[in-house]
Amino acid sequence: MTTFQKMIFGVIIFVALIGLIFNLDVVLFSIFRSIITVAIIVGIIYLVYFFFFLTPDQRDYKKRVWKNKFKGRR
C-alpha cells in the first residue's frame, strides 16, 4: 500500500470509530438485543428437542444426570 492509501484507510477507520463512539449506546443495545434473541431461539430449539425428539426414558435419564450434577456441586 502506498502512503496515500494508508492515510485514506486511517481516515476511514478514524471516522468509523468516531461514529461508533457517538452511537455507543445504540451499538451496545443492538448487540445485547441480538444476544438475547439468539439465547431465546436456542432455548426454544432445545425445548423442542427435549419434549418432541427424546423418548420418555431418555428424558428421565437426562433429568437424573442433571440432578446428580447439581447434587455434586453443593
C-alpha positions in Angstrom: 0.0 0.0 0.0 1.2 3.5 -0.7 1.3 6.2 1.8 -1.7 7.9 0.4 -3.7 4.6 0.6 -2.6 4.2 4.2 -3.8 7.7 5.0 -7.2 7.2 3.4 -7.5 3.9 5.3 -6.6 5.6 8.5 -9.1 8.4 8.0 -11.9 5.9 7.2 -11.1 3.9 10.4 -11.0 7.1 12.4 -14.4 8.3 11.1 -15.8 4.8 11.8 -14.5 4.8 15.4 -16.0 8.3 16.0 -19.3 7.1 14.6 -19.2 4.1 17.0 -18.3 6.2 19.9 -21.2 8.6 19.3 -23.6 5.8 18.8 -22.2 3.5 21.5 -25.5 3.2 23.4 -27.3 2.1 20.2 -24.5 -0.3 19.3 -24.4 -1.9 22.8 -28.2 -2.2 22.9 -28.2 -3.8 19.5 -25.6 -6.3 20.5 -27.3 -7.1 23.7 -30.7 -7.5 22.0 -29.1 -9.8 19.4 -27.6 -12.0 22.2 -31.0 -12.2 24.0 -32.7 -13.1 20.7 -30.2 -15.9 20.0 -30.5 -17.2 23.5 -34.3 -17.4 23.2 -34.1 -19.1 19.9 -31.6 -21.7 21.2 -33.8 -22.2 24.3 -36.8 -22.9 22.1 -34.9 -25.3 19.9 -33.6 -27.2 22.9 -37.1 -27.4 24.4 -38.5 -28.8 21.1 -35.7 -31.3 21.1 -36.2 -32.3 24.7 -40.0 -32.7 24.6 -40.6 -33.9 21.0 -37.5 -35.9 20.0 -36.4 -37.6 23.2 -38.2 -40.7 24.4 -39.6 -40.6 27.9 -36.8 -42.9 29.1 -34.2 -40.6 27.6 -35.8 -37.6 29.3 -35.8 -39.3 32.7 -32.2 -40.2 32.2 -31.2 -36.6 31.4 -33.1 -35.3 34.4 -31.3 -37.8 36.7 -28.0 -36.8 35.3 -28.8 -33.1 35.8 -29.9 -33.7 39.4 -26.6 -35.6 40.1 -24.6 -32.8 38.7 -26.3 -30.2 40.9 -26.1 -32.5 43.9 -22.3 -32.8 43.5 -21.8 -29.0 43.4 -23.1 -28.5 46.9 
